[in-house]
Amino acid sequence: MKMRAVSPRAWGAPENLVPVEVDRPEPGLTEILVRVHAAGVNPVDWKTRAEGAFGTWGDTPILGYDVSGVVEEVGPGVTLYAPGDEVFGMPRFPEQAGGYAEYLAAPARRFAPKPAGISHVEAAALPLAALTAWQGLVETAGLRAGQRVLIHAAAGGVGHLAVQIAKAHGAYVIGTARTEKHDFLRALGADELVDYARVDFTEAIDDVDIVLDGVGGEYGTRSVEVLRPGGHLVTLPDPGGLPDPALARERGIHTGWTVVEPDRAGLLEIAHLVDEGKLRAEVDTVLPLEDAAKAHAYGERGRTRGKIVLRVADQAETGS
């Protein structure tokens, strides 16, 4: 049986992403086959498309990690789900998951039940970005109530979810973002905002317990200046943004580069926050699967508010 998908003809420019027809996967041992209703688009997608993939990929590479959909079949040994169940997840990262397609087969425990109160489009915007924020803030930095948390690129895909996760844990949240996005971030719970294009954040902020750096480069090294002794700098995009280890030790600061991992337990926590009304994904743009190239070109401009999502099933099925 065949299915629609999008695949790069070659690694490189966005226009290399083209619609293709490929064999529908079959669920293996402990796997489920998900009919994908919506697929999130993340910076790792366009970086992979531009630079080439690493890890295990098929002959026809299919990008995309964030998916929300309905279980079509279950493989041998699966007890968590049955056909018809709605699920969302981030399977197989950083190897090929194949989210830009009508169907995806992956281990059952890379998914969680989709929150009932949101659409597939909204659910597909959550997994990778929300897990990145959750693992960085809660698990790596040990986020606690009353701490001061600085989130760089606070209006972006990871950033706007990190703001909400930090607030849900009782933190005082500071974000860097352009002025035109401040009202949006205040509505999400941000307590203090700095326009990085107009103000040097190191002069406007101090005594921070945790910095979540979604920018990289010199942002990480400069963030050391605003951290309290014993504070945590969590760098997401690039280990090159970490400060000199000697400087970090001198200031009593914990630093580290973290890469998101598939995590059912984390997805369940995220779904719980969604169900409680404490977390929502802002969807900037929704495009049909065939327009994945346009989605990548738009995302690479770096001006999105929240997430870009590809609609794979028709609008009535996605619920949005």
C-alpha positions as CSV (number, residue, x, y, z in Angstrom):
1,M,0.0,0.0,0.0
2,K,1.3,3.5,-0.9
3,M,1.1,6.8,1.0
4,R,1.8,10.4,0.4
5,A,4.9,11.9,1.9
6,V,7.4,14.7,1.4
7,S,11.1,14.0,0.9
8,P,14.2,16.1,-0.1
9,R,15.5,15.3,-3.6
10,A,18.9,16.2,-2.2
11,W,20.1,17.9,1.0
12,G,20.1,21.7,0.6
13,A,17.5,24.4,-0.3
14,P,13.9,24.3,0.9
15,E,12.7,23.8,-2.7
16,N,14.4,20.4,-2.6
17,L,11.4,19.2,-0.5
18,V,8.9,17.6,-2.9
19,P,5.8,15.4,-2.6
20,V,6.5,11.7,-3.2
21,E,4.6,8.4,-3.0
22,V,6.2,5.7,-0.9
23,D,5.3,2.4,0.7
24,R,3.3,2.6,3.8
25,P,5.3,1.3,6.8
26,E,4.2,-1.8,8.8
27,P,4.4,-1.8,12.6
28,G,7.0,-4.1,14.0
29,L,7.4,-5.6,17.4
30,T,6.2,-3.2,20.1
31,E,5.4,-0.6,17.4
32,I,2.2,1.2,16.4
33,L,1.2,2.5,13.0
34,V,-0.1,6.1,13.3
35,R,-2.2,7.8,10.7
36,V,-0.7,11.2,10.9
37,H,-3.2,14.1,11.1
38,A,-0.7,16.9,11.7
39,A,3.1,17.2,11.8
40,G,5.1,19.9,13.6
41,V,7.9,21.7,11.9
42,N,11.1,22.4,14.0
43,P,14.4,24.1,13.4
44,V,16.1,20.7,13.5
45,D,14.0,19.8,10.4
46,W,15.4,22.6,8.2
47,K,18.9,22.3,9.6
48,T,18.8,18.6,8.7
49,R,17.4,19.4,5.2
50,A,20.1,22.0,4.6
51,E,23.1,20.1,6.0
52,G,22.2,16.4,5.7
53,A,21.0,13.8,8.2
54,F,22.9,11.8,10.7
55,G,21.9,8.5,12.2
56,T,19.8,5.8,10.5
57,W,17.6,7.0,7.6
58,G,15.8,5.2,4.8
59,D,16.5,5.3,1.1
60,T,13.8,8.0,0.7
61,P,14.5,10.3,3.7
62,I,11.4,11.7,5.4
63,L,11.8,14.6,7.8
64,G,9.6,15.4,10.8
65,Y,9.5,14.3,14.4
66,D,6.4,16.0,15.9
67,V,3.2,14.1,15.1
68,S,-0.4,13.9,16.2
69,G,-2.7,11.3,14.8
70,V,-4.8,8.1,15.3
71,V,-3.5,4.6,15.9
72,E,-4.3,2.6,12.7
73,E,-2.7,-0.7,13.7
74,V,-0.7,-2.2,16.7
75,G,2.3,-4.5,16.3
76,P,3.0,-7.6,18.4
77,G,3.5,-6.9,22.1
78,V,1.7,-3.5,22.2
79,T,-0.7,-3.2,25.2
80,L,-0.8,0.6,25.6
81,Y,-2.9,1.4,22.6
82,A,-5.6,0.1,20.3
83,P,-6.7,1.1,16.9
84,G,-8.7,4.4,17.1
85,D,-6.7,5.9,20.0
86,E,-5.5,9.5,19.5
87,V,-1.8,9.9,20.3
88,F,0.9,12.5,20.0
89,G,4.7,12.1,20.2
90,M,8.3,12.6,19.1
91,P,9.5,9.2,18.0
92,R,13.0,8.1,17.1
93,F,14.8,11.4,17.5
94,P,17.5,12.1,16.2
95,E,17.1,9.3,13.6
96,Q,14.5,9.3,10.9
97,A,10.9,9.3,12.3
98,G,9.1,10.2,9.1
99,G,6.5,12.7,10.3
100,Y,6.0,14.4,7.0
101,A,3.9,11.5,5.7
102,E,0.4,10.0,6.0
103,Y,1.5,7.2,8.2
104,L,4.3,6.6,10.6
105,A,5.4,3.4,12.5
106,A,7.4,3.7,15.7
107,P,7.7,2.3,19.2
108,A,4.5,2.6,21.2
109,R,6.2,4.1,24.2
110,R,7.4,7.1,22.2
111,F,3.8,8.4,22.2
112,A,1.3,9.5,24.8
113,P,-2.5,9.9,24.6
114,K,-3.3,13.2,22.9
115,P,-4.9,15.8,25.3
116,A,-8.6,15.6,24.6
117,G,-9.2,19.3,24.6
118,I,-7.0,20.3,21.8
119,S,-6.9,19.6,18.0
120,H,-4.3,17.4,16.3
121,V,-2.8,20.6,14.8
122,E,-2.2,22.0,18.3
123,A,-1.0,18.7,19.7
124,A,1.5,18.3,16.8
125,A,3.1,21.6,17.8
126,L,4.0,20.3,21.3
127,P,6.2,17.3,21.6
128,L,9.8,18.3,20.5
129,A,9.6,21.9,21.7
130,A,7.8,21.1,25.0
131,L,10.0,18.2,25.8
132,T,13.1,20.3,25.1
133,A,11.8,22.9,27.6
134,W,10.7,20.3,30.2
135,Q,13.9,18.4,30.1
136,G,16.1,21.5,30.2
137,L,14.2,23.3,33.0
138,V,12.8,20.6,35.2
139,E,15.1,17.7,34.8
140,T,18.5,19.3,33.9
141,A,18.3,22.5,36.0
142,G,16.0,21.2,38.7
143,L,13.5,24.1,38.4
144,R,11.8,25.0,41.7
145,A,9.1,27.5,42.8
146,G,10.4,31.0,43.5
147,Q,13.4,30.8,41.2
148,R,14.3,33.5,38.7
149,V,14.4,32.0,35.2
150,L,15.7,33.7,32.1
151,I,14.5,32.3,28.7
152,H,16.2,33.5,25.6
153,A,14.1,33.6,22.4
154,A,11.1,33.5,24.6
155,A,8.5,33.9,21.8
156,G,9.9,31.0,19.7
157,G,8.8,27.4,19.5
158,V,10.7,26.2,22.6
159,G,10.7,29.6,24.3
160,H,7.0,30.2,24.6
161,L,6.4,26.8,26.0
162,A,9.3,27.2,28.4
163,V,7.7,30.4,29.7
164,Q,4.5,28.5,30.6
165,I,6.3,25.5,32.1
166,A,8.4,27.7,34.3
167,K,5.3,29.7,35.4
168,A,3.4,26.4,36.1
169,H,6.3,25.6,38.5
170,G,6.0,28.9,40.3
171,A,9.0,30.6,38.8
172,Y,9.6,34.3,38.2
173,V,10.0,34.3,34.4
174,I,12.1,36.8,32.4
175,G,12.2,36.6,28.6
176,T,14.2,38.1,25.8
177,A,12.1,39.0,22.7
178,R,11.4,41.9,20.4
179,T,9.0,44.5,21.8
180,E,6.2,43.5,19.4
181,K,6.0,40.1,21.0
182,H,5.9,41.3,24.6
183,D,2.1,41.4,24.9
184,F,1.9,37.8,23.7
185,L,4.5,36.7,26.3
186,R,2.8,38.6,29.1
187,A,-0.4,36.8,28.3
188,L,1.5,33.5,28.7
189,G,2.7,34.6,32.2
190,A,6.1,36.3,31.6
191,D,6.9,38.6,34.5
192,E,9.7,40.7,32.9
193,L,10.7,41.2,29.3
194,V,13.8,42.6,27.6
195,D,14.0,43.6,23.9
196,Y,17.4,42.1,23.0
197,A,17.5,44.4,19.8
198,R,17.4,47.5,22.0
199,V,18.9,46.6,25.4
200,D,21.9,44.5,26.5
201,F,20.2,41.9,28.6
202,T,23.3,41.6,30.8
203,E,22.8,45.2,31.9
204,A,19.0,44.8,32.5
205,I,18.9,41.5,34.4
206,D,20.8,39.9,37.3
207,D,20.5,37.3,40.1
208,V,19.1,34.6,37.8
209,D,18.9,31.0,38.9
210,I,18.4,29.4,35.5
211,V,19.1,30.5,32.0
212,L,17.5,28.5,29.1
213,D,19.5,29.5,26.0
214,G,17.7,28.8,22.8
215,V,19.9,31.1,20.7
216,G,23.5,29.8,21.2
217,G,26.7,31.5,20.3
218,E,27.7,34.4,22.5
219,Y,24.3,34.4,24.2
220,G,25.5,31.5,26.4
221,T,28.8,33.0,27.3
222,R,27.2,36.4,28.1
223,S,24.5,34.7,30.2
224,V,27.1,33.7,32.8
225,E,27.2,37.4,33.8
226,V,23.5,37.3,35.0
227,L,23.6,34.0,36.9
228,R,23.8,33.7,40.7
229,P,26.5,31.4,42.1
230,G,25.1,27.9,42.0
231,G,22.9,28.8,39.0
232,H,22.4,26.7,35.9
233,L,23.0,27.6,32.2
234,V,21.2,25.2,29.9
235,T,22.3,25.6,26.3
236,L,20.1,24.1,23.6
237,P,21.3,24.8,20.0
238,D,25.1,24.5,20.1
239,P,27.8,23.4,22.7
240,G,30.0,26.2,21.2
241,G,27.9,28.6,23.2
242,L,29.1,27.2,26.5
243,P,31.4,29.4,28.6
244,D,35.0,28.5,29.4
245,P,34.8,25.7,32.1
246,A,37.3,27.6,34.3
247,L,35.1,30.7,34.3
248,A,32.0,28.6,35.1
249,R,33.9,27.0,38.1
250,E,35.2,30.3,39.3
251,R,31.6,31.7,39.4
252,G,30.1,28.5,40.8
253,I,27.8,28.0,37.8
254,H,26.6,24.7,36.4
255,T,26.7,24.6,32.6
256,G,25.8,22.0,30.0
257,W,24.5,21.4,26.5
258,T,21.3,19.3,26.4
259,V,19.7,17.5,23.5
260,V,16.0,16.5,23.7
261,E,15.2,12.8,24.0
262,P,12.0,10.8,23.3
263,D,10.3,10.5,26.6
264,R,6.8,9.1,27.3
265,A,6.9,10.2,31.0
266,G,7.7,13.8,29.9
267,L,4.9,13.7,27.3
268,L,2.4,12.6,30.0
269,E,3.5,15.6,32.2
270,I,3.1,17.9,29.3
271,A,-0.4,16.5,28.5
272,H,-1.3,17.0,32.2
273,L,-0.3,20.7,32.0
274,V,-2.4,21.1,28.8
275,D,-5.4,19.4,30.5
276,E,-5.0,21.8,33.5
277,G,-5.0,24.8,31.2
278,K,-1.4,25.7,32.1
279,L,0.2,25.0,28.7
280,R,-0.8,25.7,25.2
281,A,1.1,25.8,21.9
282,E,0.9,28.9,19.8
283,V,0.5,27.9,16.2
284,D,1.9,30.6,14.0
285,T,1.1,29.0,10.6
286,V,-0.7,25.9,9.3
287,L,0.2,24.7,5.8
288,P,-0.7,21.5,3.9
289,L,1.8,18.7,3.8
290,E,2.7,19.4,0.1
291,D,3.8,22.9,1.2
292,A,6.6,21.7,3.5
293,A,9.1,23.7,1.4
294,K,7.2,26.9,2.1
295,A,7.1,26.0,5.8
296,H,10.8,25.6,5.9
297,A,11.5,28.8,4.1
298,Y,9.2,30.7,6.5
299,G,10.7,29.1,9.5
300,E,14.3,29.9,8.5
301,R,13.5,33.6,8.5
302,G,13.4,33.4,12.3
303,R,10.4,35.5,12.9
304,T,7.7,33.0,13.9
305,R,5.7,33.3,17.0
306,G,5.3,29.8,18.3
307,K,5.2,26.9,15.9
308,I,4.6,26.0,12.2
309,V,2.5,22.9,11.6
310,L,1.8,20.8,8.5
311,R,-1.8,19.5,8.1
312,V,-1.6,16.0,6.8
313,A,-5.2,14.7,7.0
314,D,-8.0,16.9,5.8
315,Q,-9.3,19.8,7.9
316,A,-12.4,17.9,9.2
317,E,-10.2,15.1,10.5
318,T,-7.6,17.3,12.2
319,G,-10.2,19.1,14.2
320,S,-8.7,22.5,13.3
